[in-house]
Amino acid sequence: MTDPVPLPAGVRDVLPVEAAELRALADALAGAFASFGFREVMTPLIELADVLDRAEEDGVGRAYRLFDDEGRVLVLRPDLTIPVARLVATRMADHPDPVRVAYNARAVRPPVAGKIEGAEQRQAGIELVGLGGPEADAEVIAALATALAAAGVPDARIAIGSVALVSAVLGGVDADPPVRDAMWAALRGRSLVDWREAASAAGADEDAAAVLADLPSLRGGPEVLQRIAAAVPAAAGECDRMADVLRLVALHGVAAPMVDIGVVRDWAYYSGVVIEAYAAGAMAPVAVGGRYDGLAARFGRARPAVGVAVALDLLHHAVGRGAEQPDIGIVLVGGCDQYIGEAAALRARGVAVVALPSDAGDAEALALADGRRFVVRHGAEGWVARDVIGGAEVALSDLGEGPWT
């Protein structure tokens, strides 16, 4: 049956229970990010297209575009790193380095035909601007691990690759520009077959050729970096940098990420480390990010930067219904006519009260639908609270003595 009130492709409504769970996840992430000193900023949903198009040589690509009354082309932000980079480069240009900012917002991008993805992406992320060393990369990775644990995923697997390392390897084997282009296209397309076909034309010596052919599939720890450095000495500096990131992350007290050279991102502005985080139950990485040292300069204030964004909807799939803390708020029968004062007193104490008229019917059904645990009524012998989950009833002489206080 056709929906009589359809929505555009890739968007959906979020009902109260899921909305509360998503908010709980966002709050948990924000608290963890704040513990590292990241402060929230907000950027507009609509930006001038010619401003955001500065981010990449060919513009931001897929995006919803519209016109204002002056005929200027506007764009719904397809990414959050770009507008935050614009904000930091302009409105926070005089802020001493480093700048630590966080956000909780939506990016909107037309879905690719044939791919399962939403047009709206709810994201909570951080950007560390003004530090270019491995210590900044390590802090962002540690903040991500801490935030995912706080949100209910203590065993998230974080993997890092490096655009700079791949570039150093391709430079070290002296691959011709057409070969490099083909290899980058294969890497971004995640096609090992195409990569190896292009690598065979690079003309590298035996040891380097073996590493080059396997590069996108190399995963592990420091030993991966040691193998690359031994085979392609020109890449040793970038390998040392990634090894420093692993060492510094461990000092933060979180698990060191896995090295995965095949980790790449869709946006061409990434210039160094790239980050992905995975969680059981999610069909795609729950967090992505990396270093983008050249992006801020496109908005007038050159600064190195690294950041990461958590996809709230994917994280919610991984965490499940446990994302929202049990709500022990009450449904108070008579709370909007006979017992208005009592309801107000409870709210003043921080208890959520859903008020019903005294002649309300099935209060328990409403409590279950709204995620409230207790239904409270006043009878001949005083207050009675019913636990709609467990079914038990408790007599109370005072609402302030209930299990919700």
NORBEL-V257692 format. One record per residue. N is the residue number from 1. RES is the residue in one small letter. D_CENTER is the distance of its C-alpha to the mean C-alpha in whole Angstrom. Layout:
n: [N N]
res: [RES RES]
d_center: [D_CENTER D_CENTER]
This chain:
n: [1 2 3 4 5 6 7 8 9 10 11 12 13 14 15 16 17 18 19 20 21 22 23 24 25 26 27 28 29 30 31 32 33 34 35 36 37 38 39 40 41 42 43 44 45 46 47 48 49 50 51 52 53 54 55 56 57 58 59 60 61 62 63 64 65 66 67 68 69 70 71 72 73 74 75 76 77 78 79 80 81 82 83 84 85 86 87 88 89 90 91 92 93 94 95 96 97 98 99 100 101 102 103 104 105 106 107 108 109 110 111 112 113 114 115 116 117 118 119 120 121 122 123 124 125 126 127 128 129 130 131 132 133 134 135 136 137 138 139 140 141 142 143 144 145 146 147 148 149 150 151 152 153 154 155 156 157 158 159 160 161 162 163 164 165 166 167 168 169 170 171 172 173 174 175 176 177 178 179 180 181 182 183 184 185 186 187 188 189 190 191 192 193 194 195 196 197 198 199 200 201 202 203 204 205 206 207 208 209 210 211 212 213 214 215 216 217 218 219 220 221 222 223 224 225 226 227 228 229 230 231 232 233 234 235 236 237 238 239 240 241 242 243 244 245 246 247 248 249 250 251 252 253 254 255 256 257 258 259 260 261 262 263 264 265 266 267 268 269 270 271 272 273 274 275 276 277 278 279 280 281 282 283 284 285 286 287 288 289 290 291 292 293 294 295 296 297 298 299 300 301 302 303 304 305 306 307 308 309 310 311 312 313 314 315 316 317 318 319 320 321 322 323 324 325 326 327 328 329 330 331 332 333 334 335 336 337 338 339 340 341 342 343 344 345 346 347 348 349 350 351 352 353 354 355 356 357 358 359 360 361 362 363 364 365 366 367 368 369 370 371 372 373 374 375 376 377 378 379 380 381 382 383 384 385 386 387 388 389 390 391 392 393 394 395 396 397 398 399 400 401 402 403 404 405]
res: [m t d p v p l p a g v r d v l p v e a a e l r a l a d a l a g a f a s f g f r e v m t p l i e l a d v l d r a e e d g v g r a y r l f d d e g r v l v l r p d l t i p v a r l v a t r m a d h p d p v r v a y n a r a v r p p v a g k i e g a e q r q a g i e l v g l g g p e a d a e v i a a l a t a l a a a g v p d a r i a i g s v a l v s a v l g g v d a d p p v r d a m w a a l r g r s l v d w r e a a s a a g a d e d a a a v l a d l p s l r g g p e v l q r i a a a v p a a a g e c d r m a d v l r l v a l h g v a a p m v d i g v v r d w a y y s g v v i e a y a a g a m a p v a v g g r y d g l a a r f g r a r p a v g v a v a l d l l h h a v g r g a e q p d i g i v l v g g c d q y i g e a a a l r a r g v a v v a l p s d a g d a e a l a l a d g r r f v v r h g a e g w v a r d v i g g a e v a l s d l g e g p w t]
d_center: [35 33 31 33 30 28 24 23 22 18 18 19 20 18 21 21 20 17 16 17 15 12 13 14 11 9 13 12 9 11 14 13 12 15 17 16 18 15 16 14 15 15 16 18 17 20 21 24 24 26 24 21 23 23 20 22 25 25 23 20 21 20 19 21 24 27 30 30 34 35 34 31 28 25 21 18 16 14 11 10 11 15 16 14 16 19 19 19 22 24 24 23 25 27 25 26 24 21 19 16 14 11 10 9 10 10 11 14 15 18 18 20 23 23 20 18 15 14 15 13 9 8 5 5 5 9 12 15 18 21 21 22 23 21 21 18 16 17 16 12 12 14 12 9 12 13 10 10 13 14 12 14 13 15 16 13 14 13 15 16 18 19 20 23 24 25 26 29 30 31 33 34 36 37 35 37 34 35 34 31 29 30 28 25 25 26 23 20 22 22 25 27 30 30 29 32 34 33 33 37 38 37 40 39 41 41 39 36 36 36 32 31 32 30 27 24 25 25 23 24 24 27 29 27 27 31 32 30 32 35 36 34 35 34 30 31 30 26 27 28 25 22 25 24 21 21 24 22 19 22 23 20 21 18 19 19 17 19 20 19 21 20 16 16 14 15 15 19 18 17 20 19 17 14 11 10 9 11 12 16 16 13 14 12 9 6 5 7 9 12 15 17 20 22 20 21 24 24 24 27 25 25 23 21 17 14 10 7 3 1 4 6 9 9 8 11 13 13 14 16 18 18 15 18 20 24 25 29 30 33 35 38 41 43 40 40 44 46 44 42 43 41 38 38 39 36 33 34 34 30 31 29 32 33 36 39 42 45 46 43 43 40 38 37 35 33 32 31 29 27 26 29 31 34 37 40 43 46 49 53 52 49 45 44 40 39 36 35 33 36 39 41 42 43 46 45 47 44 41 40 41 38 36 33 34]
